[in-house]
C-alpha cells in the first residue's frame, strides 16, 4: 500500500508572491482570518486520557488570496496567526510546512477561522531512533501457537512479532508507529512495552489477544536492552457481533474503478483499542485482527478482552485494490492502492442485532484536469498561464466532510518505478486549484484523492473530533504526463 509521506517538495520555491503586491489594508474584524497550527495531544494523566492543544509556529506559512495578493501573516504571543482579506468571504490558499523538510500542504478555503490541529496519541517529546537498537526478549511461560505483536503505549506502536518463541531479538527501528513518529521508549515518561499473544480463532477466522506481558523499558540508541516478560491471561468479557460487508464494499469500489489484470485485492477487519474514541481513530492497537477474504453477508460473533485498561474500542474494516504502475523503461513497478476504510463504535451485542458495517463514505470518480479527462499515459494539455482546476465528482454516493488530494510523481530509477508525494491539498468541496509550476513537462504524475467522513465539527474546521461511523476512500487518477 502506497502512503503519502514527507517527501521532498518539487517546485515550492517557484511559488512566489505576486511581484510588488501591496500589503492588504486595514480591514474590519470579519475580514480577518484567524488560525492556529499544532497538535491535539492525547496522553494518559492519572489513569485517564487528557487532550491538550500544543500550538506552535509552522516552519513556513503563506497565504495567497484569490486576487493574487499575498497578505502579511502575523503571530500573537500565543502563536496564533492571522491575516487580512480584501473583502468578506474571499477565498484564499494557505500553504504550510510543519517542520523544515516536511511536505508542503495547501488548504483552499474561505473560512475566517482555521485550525490546523490534528490529534496525536502519546507524548510529543520523542527522541529519534538513529541506529540499530535491539530489544532482547526473554518470554517465560508464554502460550504456544498463534502469533504475537510487540506494542507500546506512550508512543503508541504495534509490530508483528511472529510465531511465539521463548527468546528473540527485535530492532526498535522497525517499530510500527500508529500515531506520531517513532522514538526511544522512556519508562520515566510513562512508556510501557508489551508482548501480546494472539490465539487463532479458526471459527471466526481471526486472531484474538489471550495473553499479555509488560515491561518498563528505557532505551538508548544503539544500546541492546534485555526485556523479560511473563504473559498473563487476558479475560474475555466482551462479545461483539458484526457484518463486515467486505464483498459488497469491493463491488462498490470496483464499480467506480473497474478491475484490471494484475490487481491484488485484500480485505481485513480489526477491533482496536484506542485511548479515546472521539478524537479520530489514530493510535489504535489491535485486540482482534483478521485478514482473510470474506463472503457477501458474512457475520461474525467474537468474544475477547481488552488488556489495555481504561481504553475504549472501535471496529475497523478495509477493502483495498493494489495496482502496479511501471513507467516506460522500468521492470519493477510501484504500487498504488484504491481503498475504502470504515470505523464503527463497539458495543457488546452478541445477544442482539449485529453491527452492520456497510460502506458509508463517498467514492470519487476520475477527475478532470483543466476540463480534460485524464487518460492513462497521455499528455493532459492544460493551460500553464494560471491555476488549473482539478474537478471530481462522487461516483458512489456517501458521506464526505472534506477531501485530501496529493500529487504523486513517478520516476524511473534504474529499472524501478519510484513514486513520491510532492504536494498536498485539503479542500472542502470537489475542486482543487493546482499551480501548474508543480508539474514538469514530460514527467509522469497522478493525483491521489481521499474523501474523508466522520468529522462532526468540520464546519468549524475541527479535524480532531470524530464520530462514528467514519470512513475514508482513496483513489488515484490514471498516470499522465504534464505538457
N, C-alpha and C positions, 0 to 999 in steps of 0.2 A: 504494500500500500504506500502510495507516494504522499507524503505530508508536506505542507508548506513549512518552510524553515527560515532562519535568519541568514539568508544568503546575501552575497554582496550585491548591492543595487547597481544596475546599469543605468547611467544617464541621469541620476538625480541632480548632479551638479549642473546639468544643462537646463534644468527648470529654473530659470532666472526670473526675478521680478520684472515687471514692465519698466522699461528704461525711463528714468526720471519721473516715475509715478509720484504724484503728491501724496503726502500723508493725509488720511481721511480727516475731515474737520471735526470739531467737537459736535457731538450729536446727543439727543435725549437718551435716557437710560434704556428705553425699549428698542433703541437702535444698537445697543451694545451686546456682544456675545460674551458670556462668561463661561469659564470651564475649569476643569482640573484634570490632572493626569496622575496615575499611580495605581496602587493595588488595594483591594479589599482583602485584608489578611485574616484568615480564619485559623486561629490557633487555640489549643486547649489551655484553659485557665481555670484552675480549681475544680477540675472534673467536668467542666462544660466548655463548649466551643464559643469563643467570643470573636466577633468580627469587628475589625477597626480599619479605617481607611488610612493608608500611608501615602500622603500626597507629596509629590516631588516634581522637579522640573525635568521634562524630557531633554535629551541631549540636543535635539533640534526641533523647532516648531515654526511653521509658516502658515499664514492664512492668505488665500488669494480670492478676492471677491469675483462675482460673475462678470463684472465690468473690466477685469484685468488688474485692478488696483490692488496693491499689497499693503494692507494697513500695518501699523506698528502694533506688536503684541507686548503687553505689559504684564508683569507679575507683581502680586502683592506680597506682604510679609509672610503669608501662609502658603505661598507658591501657587495660589490660584491665578489663572491668567484671564485676560480679557482683550478684546479688540473691537473697534467700531465698524458699523456698517454704514453704507451711504443712504440707505432707506430701509424702512421696516419690511421684513420678510425677504430680504435679499439672500440669495444663495451664495455659498462660499465653498472653497476647498481648504481643508485643514490637514496639513501634511506633517507628520511627526516621526521621529525615531526615539525609542525609549532610551537606548544607550548607543554609544558610538559603535558603528558596525552593524547595528540592527537593520532589519528590513524596513524600508520606508512604508508607512501606511497612510492612506489618504481617506479622510471622512468627507463625504459630499453631503451637504445638509443646508437647512435654513433655520434650524432651531436656535434660539438665543441662549440656551443653556446646554452644555455638552459635558458629559463625564466620561473621560477615557479611563475608566476604572474597572478592572477585571478581578474576579476572585482568585486568590491563591491560597491553597491549604498548607498550613505549616509555617514555620518561621522563614524569614527572608534573608537573614544574615548567614548565608551559606558559603562555606569555604570550598572552592573548586577542588575536584579530584584530578590532579595533574599527572599522575604516574600510576603504575600498577600498584594496587592496594588490596592485598589478599586477605580475605576472611577465612580462617582455617577452622571449619566446623567440626565439632565432635557431638554426635547425637546419641543420647543414652535412652534406651527403652523406647525407641521410635517405632511407629507402626510400619509394617512391610506392605508392599504392593502400592497401587495408586500412583500419585505424583505429589510434588511439593512446590511451594512457592517461597521465595525469600522476600519478605515485605518489611516495611518500616513506617512508623508514624513519626510525626515531627517533620520529616522530609517527604513523606508520602511516596513510597516506591513500592514496586511489585515486579518480581522477576521469576521466571521459571527456574526451579531448582532441579528438575528432572526426577528420575526414579529415586526413592529413598535409599540412602546408604549411610552407614554409621560415621564415616569420615569423608569429607570432601572440601575443596577449596573454591571460593567464589571471589572473583575480582570485582571490587566495588565500582570500578569504572563502568561495568556493564549493568549497573542497577537501572531498572526501568522507572523513570520518574513520571508520575501521573499528575503532578502539579508543581509548577516552577521548574527550577534547574537542579541538577544533581549537586550534592555536596557531601562533605565529610560528616559522619554521624558524631554527635556530641551528647553524651548522656546527661551532662550538666545542664543542657538546654532542653531536656525533656524528650530527646530522641529515644525510641525503643526499636530494637531489631527483633524480627520474628522469623521462626522457621515453622511454616504451616504445612501440614499434611492433609491431602485430599483423598478420600476413598472413591472408588469407581462405582457409581450407581448405575448399573447396567440396565435397570428398568427404565429410568428416566434419561439415560444417555448423557450423563453429566458427572462431574467431579464435585464432591461436597466436602468442605473442611470438617475433619473429625478429630484433629488433634493439633495443638499449637504449643510451641515453646518460645520464650522470650529471653532477651539478654540486653543489659545496659552496656552499650559499647561506645567508646570514643576512639575515633580513627585519626591517624596521621598519614598524610600522603606518602606512599612508598614503603610504609612500615607494615609488615604482616601482623595480624591480630588474631589471637585464639578466641574462638567463640564456643562455649559449651551450653547446650540446651537439652532439656528433658521435657519432651512434649507431654502435655496433659490433654485428656479427653475433652472435647467440646460438646456440651449438652445440645440437644436439638429440639428446642421448644416451638419453633416456627414451622408452619406448613402453608405453602403458597401454591395456588393453582392458577395456571395461566395458559393462554393460547398464543404462541409467538407469531403466527401468520406469516412465516418466512416465505413459503411458496407464493402466497398472494402478493407479498411485497416485491419479490423478484419479478413477478409478472408485471406489476405496476411500473417498475423501473425499466424493464425491457420493452414495455410498450412505448415509452418515450425515447429510449436509446436502444434500438434493436441490437440483438446479439451479433457478434462477428466471430468468424473462425479463430480459434486460439484464445478466446475469452476464458477466464477461470472464475468460477462462482464460489463464494464462501458465504456461509451464514453462521451466526452464533448468537447465543443469549447468555447473560450473566446476571447474577444477583450480587450487587455491590454494597459494601459498607462505606458510608460517607459520613464525615463529621457532622454535617447538617444538610438536609435535602433542599433547602430553599435558597441556596447560593450556587446554582448550576451543578452539573454532575461531575465536575472536576474532582480529582482526588479519590476516586472510587477504588477500593481494593476488593477483589472477588472473594465471596464466601461460597459461591456455587458458580461453576462455569461449564459451558458446553460448546462444542464446535462441529457437530455433525449436521448434515443436511436434513431438514425436516420436511414432512409432507403437509399437504394442504389440510388445514383444520386441526393439526396436531394439538394435543392437550397434555400438559404436564401437571403433576402434583408432587412437590418436592418438600421433604422435611429436612430442616437444617438448623444450625445455630450461628450466632454471630460472636466470635471471640473478641472482637474489638468493642469492648464495653462502652456504653453511653453513646454509641454511634447509631445513626439511622441507616435505613436500607432503601435502595431503589433497584428496579429491574430494567435491564437494557437488552435490546435486540438490534442486530445489524445485518444487513444484506449488502454484499459487495460484489461488483464485477471488476476484476482486474484485467486491464487491456495493455498489450505491449505496443510500444512506439519505437520505431527504429528509423533514424534519418538516413538518407542515401549515403552509402559508403561505410555503414556500420553493420555489424552482425550481432552485436549484443544489445538488446532492446532495453529501454527504460519502461517502467511500469506505472500506469496511472489507474486510479480507482474511481468508479462510479458507484455511489452507495447511498443508502438511507440508514439512519440510526434513530432509535426512539427510546425514550426513558419514561418509566411509569412508577408511581408510588407503590410500595409494597404493603400489602395487608394480609393478615392471617385469614385465609378464606377457603381452606380446603373443604369446609362443610357447606360452602355456598357457591355462587356463580364465579367462574374463573375471570381473571383479568384478561380482557380482550385486547391484544397488542397490535391491532390493525394500524397500518400506517396513517399518520395524520398530517405529516409535513408535505407541502407542495414540492413538486419536482420541476425544475426549469427545463425548457427545451433549448435547442441550439440557437444561440443569439445571432443577431445580425451586427455587423461592424460597419459603421458608416452607411447603413441602409442595405448592405450586401450580405447575402447568406455566406457563411464560412464553409468552404468546401475543402475536403481533405487534400493536403499537399498542393493547394493552389495559392496564387497570389491574390490577396484582397486589396484592391486598388482604392484605398481610402484617401481622402484629401489631407495632405500634411499641413495645410495652411491654418489649421485651428484644431481645437479639441474634437475628437472623434467619438460619436455616440455608439456605445455597446448596449444594445437593447435585447431583453429576453422576456419571454412570457412563461407563465406557469402552465406547462402542458398537462400535468396531472394535478388536479386541484388539491388544496390543503392549506394549512395554516402557515403563514410566513410573517415573521416580525421584522426581519431585515436580511440583507444579502451581504455576504463577504466574497469579494471577487479578487482573484490573484492572476497575475500574468506570469506564465512559465516560458522559459527559453529552452530549446532543445538543441544541443550541440553534439557534434561527433568528436570524441576524444579518443584517438586511435581507432579501434574497431567498436567502441562502446558509445551508445547514445546516453548522454547525461542531461538530466532535467534539473533546472534550478529555478527557484522563485525569485523574481526580480522586483516585484512591486505588488502592493495590495491596496484594495479599496474597501470601504464599508459604506453602504448606501441603504436608504430606507424606502426605495422604490424599485423599479425594474429597469433603470438606466444608469450606466456609468459613463462619465465623460473622460475619455482617455487622452492623455498627452501623447501625440504621435512620436515625439522625440524618444520615448522609451523603447521604440522598436526600430531596429536597424535593417536597412534594405537587404533583402535576400536571406535574412535569418528566420529560423523556424520558431513559431510561437503557438501557444494555446492558452485560452483563458479557463481557469477553474472557477465555477460559480457554485457557491454554497448558500442554500436557503436555510434560515435559522428560525425555529419557533420555540415557544416556552418561556418568553420574556414578558411577563405581565405588565412591567413598567417601562416598556420600550418607548412609549410616548414621551416619557421623561428622560429618555436616553440613558436608562439604567440597564447596564449589561451584567449586573451582579446578582440580580434577584431572579429566581427560577420558579416555575410552576409546572405541573405535570398533567397530561402528557406533554413531553417536549420532544423535538425532533430536529434532525439535520439531514439535508440531502446534498450530495456533492456530485457534480457532473463536470465534464471537460468539453470544450469545443473541439472540433477537428483541428489538427495541427495545420497551420497555414504559414505562408511566407509574407513578410512585410514588403511593400512596394518601394 
